């Protein structure tokens, strides 16, 4: 049973500067919710209720977000705003623990920081800047696969060859709808990538990984890389990859963030109609500007 999720959120968010200079990237809102709340809701829909958030400098807003807000709640209650009150309280049954990663030494190191809270259980790792379409249940599918194979399962997405240098890339053999992983390479050059199957921000992992992370040396970018530790784990046990079948947005990147905002805005009943009209207006403007340029 996967009951715990680690939410690494101690990165510096350099792709989103200056917004992330003093505020956490994970708190940037997509429509009306911070990115990290999408991750928490996704996990809760899979029956996960214990969260270990790895935080760093300037990340206090995350703790406040998942805490009670008495003054605000009282105000909403006394003014009869029950819907908003329910909305801000809907995650109150979940448990949150926060661990500070003193120095951002990489994703592998961030996960290692959660070891005392995870102990001897399988766990999910969710990178909240990878937003998965909330109507598509990737994590649920991965947990189903984990329960069948009893091995770590990592989410994969096919990316253009030109973008492999941004990801961990796997070499694997397809077995039904999963991949048995043969090798993993962190951020390879396009000509050296074994495939275009990229590791994305959802993992179901097992506690034996911690023993490897404890000995892991810094890899690409001088950071303790999760991909390197998984490569080491592969020498000891089978790891499977699960190819995503829905949409993922790299919301830690400006363009990915805007795409997520548009698509999730179109799903939000409060703004969808107005947004659709606005998109039509913008696309008409773009078409006419393009036509003008061709003339
Ligand atoms: P990213 O690669 O997105 O790095 O980390 P980043 O620092 O957040 O952002 P950029 O690339 O500088 O813009 C992937 C995930 O791992 C976490 C991040 O918070 C993010 O959720 N992370 C990364 C840590 O928790 N600690 C680290 O040392 C590095």
Boltz pocket constraint, residues with backbone or C-beta under 6 A from the ligand:
constraints:
  - pocket:
      binder: B
      contacts: [[A, 8], [A, 9], [A, 10], [A, 11], [A, 12], [A, 13], [A, 14], [A, 15], [A, 16], [A, 25], [A, 54], [A, 101], [A, 103], [A, 104], [A, 105], [A, 106], [A, 107], [A, 109], [A, 110], [A, 126], [A, 127], [A, 128], [A, 129], [A, 252]]
      max_distance: 6.0
